[in-house]
Amino acid sequence: MKTILKLIGGLLVGGLIGMLIGGLIVVLFTDTTWNEYIQKYYSIDISEGLAVFLVAIGSLFVSLAIIVPIHELGHLVCGLLSGYKFVSFRIFNFTLLKENGKFKIKKFAIAGTGGQCILTPPDLPLEKIPIGWYNIGGVVANIILLIAILPLFFLNLNPFVVEALAIFAMTDAIMILINGIPMQAGGISNDGYNVKLLKRNLLSKQGIMNQLRANALIQKGMRPKDMPDDLFFNPRGINYKNALEVSIPLMYYSRFIDDKKYDNALEGMESLYCHKDEIMPLYVKEIACELAFLYLRTGKIVKADLLLDNDLRKYIDTYRKMMSSKERLLVAIALYLDKDKEKATDIYEHFKARKNEYLLQGEVKSDLALIEDMLFIHTQTLQNSTL
């Protein structure tokens, strides 16, 4: 009910804003005054008012359906022109990727995002890898789009068309501002902030380049433990408020999990979790998930139970369809916390049946192997205890 009320409230606010923006455009580009514009709303009947509202809402959704792909396309084109290589291109729930030299479309979504363009950087020294155009390409595309539609306001168009164009222009302008003006939200940097940060911070630049290279390999099916060692290192004295710097030790410690070096991974993840008040919330959730798995795997059941509160369990359930590591954690919870071998096996079988639906196939291979290892060891332990 809360979700429905929020949606209705958002639609009402969106409609009101659309009407105000539409009025602003009408006043600026016609002889109509504000008073005349407002009086027209008093004179129209309910059906006309409803039509204005519906046009506003429909225009907003259509605007997003066009503007988000254009934004991501800007990243793609500018990145490719800068020497980066194609890895994947996602719009809403659909991802275009290259497998075995052929393009393929997969359904894949990340909660809270409308698109994503992943490329891998050129093979150059860190200082010479370009970062400007790839990061700001989406904003450039949105600016070009806004300039392209402005002449339409000078045409003698139907008022509803003018309203729709006004909402489209407003939405595009907001996209430009929230991505172009350097800022962070919830610890996540926007495009403008990334350009500013990567130009002055080589450690951050190293972090994002290693992430992009590792992501390309993992989408091709390579497990972290099999990746080149130079992608993984543990820097000292990092700024825990900088997500790109935190990603470096997070990658480093996560690799220990794939290699079943659980004690090393646990020590590292605990050291990161000590700084949870500084690290961005998304990374804190990921660290907590891996800590819960490591606690379960090393017999620290009470610690795992305390960590797995309702908030973290909700996060796990939300992301299990897009991140295979959450299925691995759910198997561990069923096996070690719930003491339910049948439930653990059922989670494993369902995960295995839909393994090809995941985007990061290297991660899938890793998690399947770790789950199978858990189930095998658990079975062996039970057999030995009955002898």
N, C-alpha and C positions, 0 to 999 in steps of 0.2 A: 504494500500500500504506500509506503514511504517513497519507493521508487516511482510509482505511478504519479503521486502528487508532485514529486520533483520534476517529472517529465512535463506534466500539465503546466506547472509554474514556469518552467523554462520556455515552453511554447508561447505562453501568454506574454512573458517578458520579451521574447524574440519578436512576437507580432507587434508589440507596442514600439519597440526600437525600430522595426522595419517601417512602421507608419511614420515615425518621426523623421527617419532618414529620408523616406520617400517625400515627405513634406519639404524638407530642406532642399532637396534636388528640384522639386517643383517651383519653390520660391526663387531659387537661384537662377533657374533657366527659363522661367516664364514670367509673365506679368502678374501672376497671382501673389497676393500678400498672405502673411501668416493668418491674419484674421479671416480672410476669404477661404483659405485652406481648411481652417478649423470649422468654419460655418458649414462647409460642404459635408463634413462628417455628421453634423446635426441634421442635415436635410436628407441624408440617404436613409433608405430603409434597412431593415435587419439583414435582408439577403445580400445587399450590396456591401454592408459592413463585414459580413461573414466572408464574402468573396475577397475583400481586401486582406483579411486575416489569413485566409487559406493561401493566397498568393504569397504573402510574406513568409509563411512557414515552408511552403513548397519551394520557394526561391532559395531559402537558406539551405535546404537539403541538396537541391540541385547544384548550388554554388559549391558546396563542400565536395560533391561528387566530381566536380570539374577541377577545382582549385588544388585539392590534395594531389591528384595524379600529375598535374602540371608542375607542382612544387618538387615532387620526387623526380620527375623527368628532368628538371633543371639540374638537380644533383647529378643525375646519370650523365647527361650530355657534357656538363662542365668537368666532371670527374674523368670521363673518357678522353676528353680533349687535353686534360692535364697529364695523361700517361697512365692513369689507373686502369685496371682490368676488371671486366664484368664478373660479378659473383651471383648476385640476386637482386631482384627488383620487385617489391611488394606494394600492392595497392589494396587497402582494406584487408580482405581475407584471402586474396589471391597473390601468389608469389611466382614470378618467372625466374627460373634458374637454369643453369647449364649442367647437364649430366652426360658424361661420355661424349662430349662434343655436340650434343643436341639440346635444344631448348625445350623446357618442360614446365608445365604449370601445376603448382600444388596449392591446396587450400591450407593456409597457415595464417594465424593471427596472433598479435601481441596485444593484450588488454591495454587500453588507453592510448593506442597509437593508430593512425590512419594510413600510414605507409612507411616504407623504409627502402633506401637504396644502399646496398652493400657492394663496395668495390675493393679490390686489393691494390696496395700501393706499388708504384714502380720500383724496380730493383736498383735503388740509388742510395748513397750515404744519407743518413738521417737528416743532416742539415740541408740537403738539396731536394728532399721530397717536397713537392708543392702541396700546400694545404688550403690556400685561399679559395680557389674557384670551386673545388669539390664541396667545401662546406657552405659557401655562400651561393652556390648555383641555384638552389631552390628559391631564394629570395629574389635573385635576378630574374628568374622565370616569372615569378608573381608580379614583379614590377612591369615587365614587358606586357603581361596579360592586362594589367590595369590600364596602361597607356593605350593599349589596343581597343579597349571598350569605351574610353572616354568620349571619342567623337560621336558615339551613338546617342548621347544625351542631347546633342544639338539637332537631332532629327525630330520630326513631328510624329511621335509614337503614341500608341494607346497608353493611358495612364497606368494600367496594370503592368504593361511592359516596362514603363519607366520605373515603377516600384520594384519590379524584379531586377532590373539592371542596377538600381541603387543598392539593393541588398547584396547583389553579387559584388559590386565595387567595394562596399563596406567590408564584406567578408574577406575579400582579397587584401584590402588595406590592413585589416587586423592581422592576417597571416604574415604580411610583410613586417609589421611592427613587432609581433611576438617572436619572430624568428630572426629579424635583422638587428634589433636593438639588443646589445649584449646583456644577457640576464640568465639567472638560474631559477628553476622552480623545483622544489623538493630535492635539491642537490644535483639536478640534471641540467646540463648546460644547453642553451639553444645554439643555433648556427652561428650567430654573431659572436657569442661568448667563446665558442670553440676556436674561431679564427684568431681572436684576441689572445686566448690562452696558449694556443699551439705555437704562435709566433715567438713568445717570450719564454716558454717553459719546455725545454728539450725532453725532460723526463715524461711530461704529459704526452708529448708528441710520440715518444718511444712507446708509451702505453697504448695509444690508439692504433699505431702502426702494427704493433704485435697482435692486438686484438683482431684487426682486419685480416692479417695473414693467417692467424690461427682459425678464424671463422671460415676463411676460404677452404682450408684443409679439412676442417671438421665437416663442412657441407659435402665434401667429396668422399667422406666416409673414414677419414683417418682419426684414430683415437689420440687423445692428448699425450699419452705415454710414448707414442711413436713419432711425435712431431720433433722437429729440430730443437736441440737444447737451447739455442740462442734466443728462442722465443720466450724462455722462462728464466727469470732471475728475481732476486729478492733485494730490492734497494733499501738502504737505511735512511732514516730521517724523512720519511714521506709526509706530505700534508694530507691528513686524513679527511679533510673537507674537500679535497680535490678528487673527484670520482675517477679520473683518468690515472692518477697516481696510485690510488687504492686498487685499481684493476690489475696492477702488475703483481703485487704479492698474492692477490686473490687467485689469479691464474696459476701462479707458482705453487701455492698450497693445494689447489684443486687437482693439479697433476699427480700429486702424491696419492690421492684417492683412487685414481684410475690405475695406479701402479700398486695398489693395495698396501701402501706404506701408511697405515692408518695412524700410527703414533706421531709420525712427522706431520701429517695433515692436521691432526687434532691440536698439536702444539701451536701450529701456525694459525689455524682458524680461531683458537681461543685468544691469541695475541691480537688478532684483528677485532674480535668481538668486544674486547676491552675498550675499544674506541667507538662503540656503537653510537654514542651521543654526537660524534663528529661525522661519522660516515653517512652518506645519503641513505634514506630509508630502504630503497630497493635493494641495495647491496647488503644492508643489515639483515633483511629477510633471507637473502640467498646464503649469507654466512650462517644464520641461525639454522637453516635447513640442513646444511652440510654438517654443522656441529651436532644436530640431533641425530643424523645418520651415524656420525663417528662415535658419539656416545653409545648408541645402541650396538654398534659393531664391536666396541671395546668393553662392553659389559657395564657401562655406567648408566644403567636403566633409569635411576631416579633423576639424574641430571637431564636425561632426554625427556622424561615425562614433564618436568618443570618447564622446559623450553617449549614443548609442544602445546602451547595454550590455544584457545579458540581462534585468536587472530592469526597465528601462524598456520594452523590447520586450514583455515579459510583460504589463505594465500596458496597453500599447497594444492588444494582442490581447484582453485581458479586456474593455476598454471600447469596442471598435470597433462592437459591435452596438447600443450605446445612444448613442454620441457620434460624430457624423459627422465631426468634426474629425480623428478617428483614421484614417478612410479617406483623408482629404486627405493626412495625413502618410505613410501607407503608399504612396500614389501617388508622392509626392515621393521616398521612399526607393527605390522601384523605378526611378524615372526618373533620378535624379541619383547615387545611391550604387551601385545594382546595374547601372545602364546597361541596363535591360531594359524597352524601350518596350512590348513585348507584355504583360508582366506588369502594367505600370502601367495599360494600357488595359483589361485584364481586371478589375482591381480597380475601376476607374471604372465599367465596365459593370454589374458585380454591385451596386455601391453605388447606381447610378442605378435599377436594377430594383427595389430594396427601399427607395427613398427615403421612401415613405409610411409605412414602419414606424417611423420615428423620431418622437419627440415634439416636438422643437424644430425646426420646419419652417423657421424663419428661418435657423437655423444650417445646415440642409441646403442651402438655396438659396445661401448664401454659399460653402459648401465645394464644391458642384458648379461654381459659377462660377470659383472659384480653380483647381480641378482642370482644367477645360476650358481656362483660360488657360495653365496649365503645359503641357498637351499641345499646344496650338496653337503656343506659342513654341518648344517642343522640335522640332516638325515643321518650322517655318519655319527654325530654325537648321540642321537637317540638310539641308534643301533648298538653303539658301544656301551651305553648305559643299561641296556637290557641283557647284555651278555654276562 
